[in-house]
Every structure is written in C-alpha cells, then in structure tokens.
Amino acid sequence: MTTTLVHDVRVLAAPGQRHDEILTPAALNFVGRLAAAFGKRRQWLLKERRRQALRLASGSPLDFPMVTADVRADPDWRVAPPAPGLADRRVEITGPPDRRMTVNALNSGAKVWMADFEDATAPTWDNVVAGQLSLLDAIERRIDFTTPEGKEYRLNEEIATIMVRPRGWHLDEEHLEYDGRPVPAALVDFGLYFFHCAQRQIDAGYGPYFYLPKLENRYEAHLWNDVFVLAQDLLGIPRGTVRATVLIETITAAFEMEEILHELREHSAGLNAGRWDYLFSLIKTFGHRTDFLLPDRVKVTMTAPFMRAYTDLLVHTCHKRGAHAIGGMAAQVPGKDPAADEAASAKVRLDKEREAGDGFDGSWVAHPALVPVCREVFDAVLADRPDQLDRTRDDVDIAPADLLSVRRISGPPTTEGVRTNISVALRYYAAWLRGQGAVAIDGLMEDAATAEIARVQIWQWLRHRVIDRKAVEEIVEEELAALGAEHPWAPVDDIRALFERTAMTGELPLFFTPDAYTRHLVSRPQVAA
C-alpha cells in the first residue's frame, strides 16, 4: 500500500477458522480507508433515496433527467473496451461463494461466474468471511476438497471468469466497526476481495471485476467509480483495471442508464436486466397507486409491454456506448421428473432465444445444468463473434410512459397467486434465517429478490383491498403449519413475525433484509480486536 496511515476497523465477532487469513491488519486498514473516504457520502445518498421516494409518492413525475440531456445527446463517448476474460459473456452463472458452488460454477462451462455476496447469500459473519476464503482459494487453485460422503470437487484447467457482487449500499456489516459505526457492507465485500485478490487476478491475466446491485441513480454510480479509483490508487493498480457491470433493477435507474454508464465509463463492463428486483422496485415506488396494481407475478413476463420497453432500452443504451448488455436469470433447477425437466428446459430456451434475438450479448443461469441450453441459443446467434455490439437497436425509441405502462397488464390476483407468494416468502425466510441465501423452491433457485417481490405483492394487494386480510392470515397459518411439519427446525414464530413486519404493515419496509439481519443474523459482540 502507498500509505501507512492506520484506520482502525474493530472486529466485533469471535474469531473463526482461517478468519485471520482474510481479516489481516492490512486488509482491515484498507477497508477502513474506504469507510473513512466514503461512509458519510453513502449516508447522504441513502437519505437522498428516501427524499426521492417521497417526491415520487407525492406525484412528481419520473422522467429522463433534463440536467444530463447533453450526456445522452453526445454521440462520441464510449465505455472502456472489454477487459481480459470479459470479451465473451454469452453464458454467466450466478450463486453464493460457498466452496461447493465455487467449484461447480467455475467448472460449469459458463464464461463468467458472478460470486454473489448479495441476494444469494444470507450475510452471517461465517458466510461473509468463508465466501472471501473461497474466492482466495479458488484464485490460488487450492480449493479442491472431498466431502465426508466421498464426493470430490476439483477445479478444471479452464474455468469461468470471476465477477463479485457485493452487498448493496443500503446494508451494513455489523461485525466490523469504524469510527463507532458499522462499516458499509458494500465496502466490506468489495474491499476484502479487492485487497486480497485484485493483484492475484491481474497476475493470472484477468482483473478485479464486479457486479453492482440496487443502484438507483447516477450519483450512486459516481460513488462506486470513486471507490474504484481510490482502491486502485492505494494498491498501486492502474486506473481502469477494475470493471463493473451495473444491474438495472430499480425503476429510477432505468431512467438513468446512459448516465450510469457515463459515470463508470473507464470502469464499465455494461448493464444487466434484473427482473424480480425491478418489479419489486416498481411496487415500492408506485405501489400506493391503483394504476400500478400488478397481477400474479407469474403473469408479469418479460414480454409485458413495460418490461419489453425496459430491456429494449437497456440493449440500445449499452450498444450505443460500446457496453455489454446481459440478460436476466433462468432460475430453473433439475429435478427427478424427466418430463418436468424437459418442459423447464424448453421454457428456458424460449426465454434465451428472446434475449439473443433482442440483441443481448449474454445471459444468466442459476444452475450448471442450464449452461448448455443458454450457450446453444447464444452460439446460434453469435457463432464466433464475442458479442452483438454491432446491433445498436436504432429502432428503439422509448418514452417515459413506455417504462411505466403497467396498466396494460394490471389486474387483481388469483387465490393461487396469493398463496404462492405467501408460501415462497415464508419458505425463503426460513432458509435465510438459517443462513442459506440461495434456496430451491418449487423447481426454481430462489434468492432474496424472489422473497422481496413475493412479500411486496401481498402488501400491495392488501393496501388496495383486492385481497382480504383475514384470508391472508389464514393462508399464512396454513403454510407455516406445512413448513413446520416439513422442517421441524424452522423458527415458525420468528418467520411469522418477519412476514407480518414486511408484508402486512401499513408502511412498507424498503427491504426485508436490514431488520432481519440485525434481529437474527448478527452475532452480538464477543471479541473486540
């Protein structure tokens, strides 16, 4: 490092196995430098999120920003060219950075693995540190292991390129403290990985690459860009080495796609379309309005007009600026029924054919079994080309009203849709409280985004009285009874209380994770180091 200044970060948790390899004094000092530089600005941006939400709730229109019209009109600027290992991204796999998933994902045949500290990881302290160890061990190629049952996990010679998704700006890491406050979780996940692995990845011919979640505007992208600049400067890494893909998964970010690319342009690796979080954001922002009343979430497909407007604009924006456009998740997981697996595979194929036909450069899958299907679809369109950047989609002309045209598919929910949302939310909460962030439910690999859309739909339907509260309470008790019978370990009372706090209150909590994390996943301070 280029500085000897000490920025003390206190560890408020008991030491764990090999934790000392990640939580070194130098690494904690590095994280402290980031917290010192950006903690207050991050707090200001979170307050600005709340102010913006109040403005929109009071009737202010959502539009493309007038003050950045020159950025959108300037035809000349481009993002940085693809970094080593990120030129061809036709198939990307996602999952939590536990040791088993790390090996399976890197060996899957996908071009990229997104190691997910965010929605697919329940942020227990052990999960956070163990995830960093998994990445370090994988890069050092010492992650091979054998399970007690005798199953071997070994890295192949050729593996996927690693991208890391840190937690969002709204989350804290309460096991690390700087200046009397928890360290922003995003800076913990980013900082520990960057400190230990950035130079190692560069030496291996790649670089430190990231996915950035839950951004709401260009200012939050600017903050990340400044984090990248300082981190590179502190470790003597050339500026522009970092690459980051931003998930466009909030409705406000959809109106600032070009601005977000512009803020990150020397570090940009494109944009990604995140379906469930996008719908979740839409309801959070406009759920108080009857013209934004969504039907069962299974009916809100990517072919809905407002969703097509969102994805078409994303592809057009990216390719206009030389950036990759990455499609959404195929969450199906194989089961024991061949007919069901075949039907699921056909559904995935149709979805990926739509994306490839629309001009996306690649797409996401949640399970290694789906990699061949996704690759085959994109191979048919790309052949030997690494991307579709030449398809600038000049046919796309999206107005603000197109992104908000929800009324064209609005409608009341079905009884089955209500029960499905309640069941999925409760089962996911049970797993999350137990420390599991990626959960197979009804043949799909679900993460926190699924629980969020499920619980806010219940909230929205209750708010507009299109479902009866007593009926919801009865379904909750029925589903909890079934859950308890299937999983005797499930803390039924905690799950019920969490659902009531997040789906059945008058004022909608912005996320279920912060409060649930503090109540259930934080190990209260035992050791101060």
N, C-alpha and C positions, 0 to 999 in steps of 0.2 A: 504493500500500500504506500501511497505517496504522502501519508500524514501519520504522525504519532499521537495526535490528539485522542484522548480517551473519552468515549461517550458511553457511560456505563449503562448497560442493559441488565436488569436483575432477572434471574430465572426464578419464578415462583412455583416451582414444582419439584417433586423428588426426582433424583437422577434415575434414568432408565438404562437399559442395556445399550451400550455403544452411543449413548447420547453425547458423551464427551467428544466424539469424533465430529459431530455437527456443531455443537454449542461451544466452540472454542472461543477463547477471549478475543481473538482477532475477528472471528465471524460475528460475534455479538457487538463488537465495536463498530463493524461495518454496518450492521443493522441499525445501531444507534445513530450513526452519521445520517442515514436515510431518514430516520424518525425525527432527528433534530432539524433537518432541512425541510421536510415536507409535512410533518404532522399537523401544524396549525393550518396550512393551506388546505389540507384534506378536510379538516373540520369545517372550514369555511365553505368548501364545495358541498359538503353534506347538508349544511344549513341552506345553501342555495337550492339544492334539490327540493327541500321542503317548501321554500318560497315559491319555486316554480310550480309545484303541485298545487299550492293554494291558489296561484294565479289561474291555472287551468281549471281548477274546480269552480272558480268564481266566474268562469265564462270567457276568459281570454282565449283568443284563437291560437291554434298551433299551426305554424307556417314555417316555410324555409326562411332563415334569418335574413333580414334586409341588410344588416351590417356586414355580412360576409358575401354579398352578391358578387363582389369583384373576384373573390376566390373561386366561386363557381363559374364565373364568366371567363376567367383566364384560361385559354386553351393550352398553355405551354407547360405548366408544371406537371411533373410525374413523381411517383414514389420511387424509392430505390429499386434497382433490379433484384431479382430473386437471389437469395443467399445460398451458399453451398448446402445441398440437401433439401432445399425448398423449391427447386425449379419445377419438379413434377409432384403434384399433390393429389393425384386422381382418386386415391383412397386414403382416408385418415381414420384411425381407430381411436376411441377415447376410453378412459377408465381411470380408476383410482391408482395411485402409485404404490400399492402393496406389492410384495415380492412376486406373488404368483401372476398377478395381472401384468406386472412389468415384463416378465419373461414372455408371457403369452402374446402381449401386444407387440413387443419388439420383434417377435418371430412370426407374426401373423401374415406377413406378405403385404401389409399396408405400407404406403410410402412414408407416412407420418404417424406418430403416436402422441396424442395430447394427454400428458400426465396431469390428472385433474385433482388439484387440492381444493377445488371449489364445490360444485354441486354434487360430485360423485364421491366426496369424502366427508364423513362425519368428523368434525375437527376436534376429536380427542387429542390430548397432547401426545400420546403414543402414536396415533395415526400421523400427526404432523411431522414428528421427528423421524419416524420409521419411513415415511414417504421420501424424505430427503436422503436417508440412508440407501433406500432402494435405487434412487437415481444415481447417487455417487457410485454405488457398487456396480450398477449397470454400465456406466461410462468407463469404469475401471475394469469391466468384464470379469467381475468376481462375484456375480450374483447367483451363479449356479447353485442349486440345492436339491435335496431329496426329501420328500415328505415322510412322516412316520409310517405311512402306508406303503412306502417304497417307490412312489412316482417321482421321476427325475425331471427337473426343469433346467435346461441348458440353453444358453444363447446361441443362435445360429451365427455363422460368419457374417452374413448380410442381415442387417436389422433396420428397423424404421428410424427415421429422424425424430429426435425428441423435441417436443414443444411442451412447455409447462403452463398450466393455467393456475395462477394464484387466486386466492380469495378476493372478493370484491372490496371496493373502497368502504362499504358500509359496515364491515366486520372488524372486530378487534381480536387480538390474540392476548387473552388474559393471563397466560402463563409467562409472558415476558412484559417487563415494565421498564419504561424510560421516562424520566422526569416526573415520576409519580402517576403516570398514566399507562394503560395498556398500549402496547405497540400496535399500530395498524396491521391487521392480518395480511393484507396485500404486500406490505413491505417485508414481513417476516418470510412469507413463502418465496417472494422474489429474491430477497436479499440473501437468504441462506443458500438457495440454489446458485445464484449468481456468484457468490463468494467462493463456493467450493467447486463449481462445475464450469464456469464460463471459460476459463483458460484451458481446462481439460478438453472441452468441446472444440475450441479453436485448434488445439494441438491435434485433435483427431480429424480435422478437416471440415468441421461444421461451425457451430456457434451457439450462443445462448439465445434461444428462441422461445417466444411466449404467446399465449392467448390471453386477451384482456376481457374480463366479463363485466357485465352490468353497467357499462359506461352510459351516461345519459346525455352528454353534450361534448363539445369541442374543448371546453375548459378541463374536463377530466382527462381527455386525451393529451392535452398540453402538459398536465401534471405528470402523466406517465412518461412523456418524452423527456421531461426534465429529470425524472428519476433515472432514466436510461443514461442520460448524459453524465450525471454525477457519478453513477455507478461505474461507468466506463473510465471516467477520469480518475477515480480513486484507485482503481486496479491497473491503471496504465494500459487499458484496452482501447484501440482506436474507435473514435466515434463512428456510429453507423454499423458497428458489428452486430449489435442487437437487432433482432427482427421480431415484430409483434403483429399478430392478426387480432383485430377487434371483432368481438361478437356484437352484431347489431340485434340486440334482444330487448331493447326498450323503445317505446314509441317515440320518445323525444329524440333519441339517437338516429332514428330513421329519417328525421328531417335535417340531420347534420352529417350525412355520410361523407360528403366531399370535404367538409371542414375537418372531420376526424382524420381522414387520410392526409389532409394537408398538414395538420399539426404533427403527425407522426411520420411525415414523408421520408425522412432519411432512415427511419427505423421500421417502416411499414412493410407488412407481408400480406396485406389485404384485409378483407372483411368476411364474416361468416353469418349465415342466417340461422338464428336460434329460435325455433318455433314456439315451444311452450312458454319460455320466458317472455317472448314477445307478446303473446296473448295475455299472460299474467300482467305485464306492464300496461297493456291496453285497459284491462279491467281496473287496475289500481288507479289509473289516471282518469278514466271516464266512467267507472262503474256506477256512479251516482246518477247517470243519465239513462233514461229508458231507451233511447235510440242506440245505446251501446250494449243492449242486453243480448248476450250470446247464448246460443242453444248448447246442447250436449257437445262437449269438446271433440268427440269423435266426428261430429258433423262439420267442424271447422277445419276443413282440409286445406292443403296448400293451393288448391285450385279456386278457393274462395276469392272473389274479386279483390278485396283489400289485401289479401295475402299475396296474390299474384303481383299486385302493384308494388308491394314491398320487395319481393325477390327480383322482379324485373328491374326496379330502380337500383338495387344492390349490384346486379351484374353490370348494368350500364355504367354506373358510377365507377366501379372498380376498373373496368376495361378502358374507360375513358382516361384513367390515370395510370395505367400500366400495372394495376394491382390484381392479385388473385381473388376470385370470388368462390367461396367454399360453401357448399350446400349443407342442408340440415341432417339431423340424426335419423338413421334407421335403427330402431331400438329392439327389433325382434331378436329373440334368443331361441335356439333349437330346443325341442323337447323330445318326448318319446313317441309322438304320433307322427308318422311319416306324411300322412295326408295334410295335417295341420302345418307341418314344416314346409311342405311344398306350396301351400296356399300363402304362407307368410313370405316365402322367397319370391313368389310371383308379385306380391304387393310391394316388396322392396324394389324389385326390378322396375315396376311401373313408376315408382317414385323417383328412382335414379335416372330413368330414361327421360322423365320430365325435366329434371335438373340439367342433365347433359344437353338436352335439346334446347333449353333456355340459355345455354352459354356458360354454365358454371364450370369451373376448372377442376373440381373435385368435390367429394362429399364425405360425410361421416357415417361410420357404423359403430355399434356398441359391442359387437361380438366377432371373434375371428372367423366364425362360420359364414359371415356375410361379406367378408372381404372379396372372395372370388366373384360374387354376383355384382358388387359395385364396380370392381375392376373391369369385368367383362363389358358392362354397359359403357363405361368411360373409354375403354380401349376401342370400342366400335366407333366412337365419335372422334377421339384424339389420334388413334393409330400411333405413329411415332412422335407426334408433337407433344410437348410437355403441358400445354395449356390451350385455352381458346381466347387468348388476349386479343387476337385479331378480330373477334366478334364484338364490336363495340356497341351493338344493340342500339344503333341510332334511331330505330323505330320506336324506342321507348320515350314517352312523354308523359310523365306522372305529375299530376297536380296534387296539392294537399288534400283535396276532397277524396281523391282516389285511395290514399292511405287510410282514410277514416270512414270509408263507405261500408261500415259494419251493418247498417240497417238492411242491406240487401240479403243478409242471411240471418238476421236476428229472429228470435223466437223463443218460446218457453221450453224448458227442459222436459224430458221424459222421466218417468219414475225410475226407469233403469239407469238413466244418466245420473240422477241424483244419487242412487245407491252406489254406482260405480265410483263416483268421485269421493264419497264418504269412505268406502272400503279401501280405495287406493291410498287416500291420505292417512287413514288410521294405520294401515299396514306399513306404510313407509315411515311414519312417525315411530312405530315400534322398533323397526330396524335401526333408524337413525339414533334413537336414544340408546341403543345397544352398541353404537359405534360403527354401524355399517351404512355407507352413503350411496352405494350402488346396489339395487335390490331387484331381483327378478320377480315380477308380479304379473300374473295372467299372460305369460309368454313374452313380456317386454322387460327390458332392462331399464328400470326407472331410477331417476335421481331426484334431487331436491326440486328441480324445475317442475316435475310432474306433480309433486305434492303441493307446490305453490299454485299452479293453475287449478288443481282439484279443489283446494280449500277456498280460493277467491271466487270460484264459480258458485259454491254453496253460499258464500257471503253475499254475492250479487243477487242471487235468486231470492234469498231471504229478505234482502233490503227492499226489493221491488215486489215482495209478497206474491211471487209466482209459485212459491212452494210454502207449505205450512210448517211453522217452526216445530210444532208438536210431532208432526210426521218425521221431520229430520231427527229429532231427539230419539224417537223410537228406532229409526234405522241405525243411528249411532250405537244404541244399546245392543241391537241385534248383531251388528258387525263386531262390536267389542266382545260379545259373548263367543262368537265364532272364532275370533282371533285368540282369545284366551284359551279356548278348547284346543286349538291347533298349536299354540305356543304358550305353554304354561309359564314360561319365564317373562312374558310380556307384562310390563307395568301398566295394567289397564287403567288405573286411576290417573296416572300421570298422562297417559295418552288422551284420555277423555278431557282432562283439564287443558291440555295443549290444543286440542281441536276446538274446544269452546272459546279459548282465548284468541285463536287465529282465524276462525271461520264463523263464529256465531255472536260476535260483538257488534256494537253499533259503529264504532270507528275501526276501520280495517288496519291491522298492523302491516307495515310495509313489507316485512319479511317474517317468516316464522322462525328463522334460524338465530337471530341475535339473542332473543329472550330465552329460547330453548337451550341454546349453548350455555348461557350464564347459569341457568337453573340446573341443568342436568349433566353437561359435559365438562365443566371446569372443575378440576381438582383444586380445592382451596389451598392457598399457600402453605407449604410444609417446610420448604427449604429456601432460603434466600442466598443466592450466590453471586 
